[in-house]
């Protein structure tokens, strides 16, 4: 996801770059410790997983989450995928041998937590968010490691056909999904993922995805509104016995983007930007709920 790097100033001056060894490979991640020790999420950590061709630094720049970390108290972690990508479970994507053996496991994220615990940091809640390739990886984590995350936010990331039969097993307590109907890379109605002339696997339709994820939940409670960017938004809220909550934002006319990004996307490649909805704020609002 090589996007235009023009951006507003982001609170990154206190972010640390760290390196750890996982399964014999040196891995890097960025970590931003909140300047607030009394924020509402001071006992939480949020992983932010970048898209293909990007890295943790770019994810920090794009999302503005380090500033939100200072406001709400959580620790923000920006891991780097190997060779700027994640093995997210799509069988049609070619990965080198070491990637097939390493990236498809969650040891890297777990070892990051262990590294921080060695420095005296402890967390009661672990959340994750990701865009595109990083968002697809979150579906994989929610299926294969259902107790690792307390909540997840997934943006511009369809769900691979490979996971269709197991989606109903996802039981994370807090899940928020943002999908745009005019995404030129990941088709809203399902089918081939394409970046330029390159095909990168298949995804199911967004409507089928939501239906499978909410098969045992009540809802939706629906809100419809318009933004200053001439896009329309549909917020659908589902719940189950107050133990699980899912929020799905359908963004009509938006592209393959992070809503509310603090940098500018190249709209010729990624489609329409979304300025009038802040995905990060909506996520944190859900994560803070009891």
N, C-alpha and C positions, 0 to 999 in steps of 0.2 A: 504494500500500500504506500507507494512513494508519493506523498502529497506535498502540495505547496507549503513551504515552511514559514511563510509570513504569518505572524501571530501577534497577539497582544502580549504584554508582559505577564509571565506566570511566576508564581512563587516557587522557584527551584533552587535558590541560593543555598539552602541548607540540606539539600538532598545528597546522600552519600552513594558512591558506587562501590559495590562489594563483589568479591570473587570467592566462590567456594568450589570444591571438587565433589562431583556426583558421579558415581560409577566410573571413575577414572577420567572424567572429562572436566575441564575447568569451565564453570558456568558463572555468568555475571548477572547481577540484578542491582537496581537502584532502590533506595529506601528513603522515605521522607518521614521523619519523626515529627509529630505535631508539636507546635510551640505552645499548645494548650494542654495542661494536665487535668483539666476539669471539664473538658468537652463532653457532650452527651454520648460520644462513642470512644471514650478514652481507653476502653478495654477491648477494642476491636482492631482488626487488621483487614485491609482491602487489597487483594491482588488485582492488578490491571494488566490484561493480556493483549498485546498488540496484534495487528493484522500481519498478513504475509508481506514481506519486503520491508517491514518497519522494525522498530526496536523499542526497548523500554524508555529511552530518552524521548523518542518521538511520542510515545503514549502519554508521557507526563506533560509534554508541551501541548498536545491536542486536547486533553481532557480538563486541564486546570485542576486536577484532583489534589495537588499539593496545597493549593490555597484552601480547598475544602477540608483537607486534613487539619490545617491550622485552625480552622473555624470550629470543626466538630470533634476534634481530638483523636481521630483514628490514625493508625500508621498506614501509609500508602506504599505499596511494593510494586515495582515495575520490572518484572523479569525479562531477560532476553532469550528468545527462542534460538535454537541452533540454526545458524545460517539464515537468520531472520524469518523463521517459520516454525510452526508447530505441527507435529503429526496428530491430526485431529480425528483420525478414524476413517477418512475417506479412502476407499480401497483403490480408486483410480489414480491417486496422486503418487508420483514416484518420490521416494525418499532414499537417501543413502542408507547403507546397512546399519551404521551406528545410530541413525535417526530412528529407524524402525525398532531398534532394541532399547533406545533410551527415551526419546521424546514421548512415546506413547504411554509412559508411566508417570505417576504424579510425584515420584521421589524428589524431583527438583524443587517443587513447591514446598513439600514437607521438610526438606533439608534447609530451605530458607527460614522456615519457622524455627527449626532447631538451632540455626546459626544465631538468630535473634535472641532465643532463650539463653544461649551461652553468654549473651551480653546483658542478661538480667531483664529482658523484655518478656512479659507474659501476656497472653490474650485469652479472653473468654469466648470471643466470637470471631469467626473467619468468614469473610465475604469475598466474592470474586466478580469481576466484570471483564468483558472482552468484546472486541469488535472483529467482524469478519472471521478470519482464520482463528483468532483468539476466542471469539464467541462460540464458534463451532467446537473448539476444544472444551469449552465449559459444558456443553451438552454431554460430551464424552465423560467428563469428570462426574457429572451428576448421575450418569448411568452406572459407571464402574466404581465410583467411590462416594456412595450416597450420603455418608456421614461426615465428609470432609468440610463441606461448606454449610454455613447457616443461611446463606442467601446468595442469589446471583442476579446479575444484570447483563442481558445479552442484546447486542446491537448489530444490526445489518449482518446477521449470521443465520442462514438457513440451517435446517437440520438434515444431515445426510440420510439417504435412503437406508443406509446400513443400520440406523438406529430406530427405524419405524416400528419394529415389533416390540421394542423395549421402552418406548417413551412413556407408556402408562405406569411404569415402575418408578418414575422420577417423583420423589416425595419431599424435596427441599421445602422448607417452611416459607421462604420468601423468594419469589421469582418475578422479575420484571423484564419484559421483552419489548424492543422497539424495532419495527420493521417498516420499510418504506415501499410503497406500491410501484414506484418507478426506478427501483434499484437496477442499474444496467449490468451488474455483475452477478448478484444472487437473485434469481427470479422469484418474485413474490408468489407467483402461481405454481412454483415448482419447476423442475427440469434441470438443464445443464447450467453449471456455474461457468461463466466465461470471463476471462480477463484478456481483452484484445482478441487474438485468434486462438488463445490457449483455453482448452476445456479442462475443468478441474473437478470432476465428479458431479453427482446429482443430488438435489435436495427435494424434499417433499414440499407441498404447498404450505404457505403460512397458515391458511385456514385449517388445513388438516392437522398441522402441528398443534395449534391451539386447542382444537377439539380433542386430540389425544391427551394433551397435558391436563385438561380440565374435565376429563370424563367422569370424575367422581366429585366434582366441586359444584357449588351453587353459583348462579350468575348466568350472564354477566350483568352487572350494573354499568350502564353505558352513559358516557358524557361525550358530546360532540362540540368542537369549537374550531375557530379559524385563527390563523396567526397573521402577523404583519407581513410575512413573506409570501402571502397568497396561497399558502398550503392549508389543508384541512386535517384535523386530528380527531381520532376516535379513541377514547380511553375506555377500556373494558376491564372491569374488576371482578375477580372470582375469589371465593373463599370456601374453606371446608372446616366447619366446627371451630373456627378461630385458631386452628392449628396450622393451617396452610393458607397462603394468599398468593395469587398470581395477578399481575397487572400487565395488560397488553396494549401498547400504543400502536395503532395503525395510522401511518402518516401518508396521506394521499398526495402524490406528486414529488415526494422526497427521493433522494438518490442513495448511493452507497456511502453513508456518512455517519458521523457522530453528532447527533442533534445538540446544538449549543456549543459546538467546537470553538475553541479560542484561536484557531488558525483557519486559514482559508483553504477550502478544497478546490481542486481544478474541476470545475463543473462540466467541462468537455469530456472528461474521463469518468467522473463519479456521479454525475447528475446533480440535481438541485440540492443546495445546502439547506439546512433547517436552523434558522436563527431564533425562532420564537418559542422553542421548547428546549429546556435545559435537562438533558438526560441524566447528567450526574446528580443534579439536585433531586430529581424524581427518585433515583435509586436510593440516595442517602435517606430521603424521607421515609421510604419503605423500610430500609434496614434499621432505622431507629425505632420503628413501631414495636410495641411489646407483643 
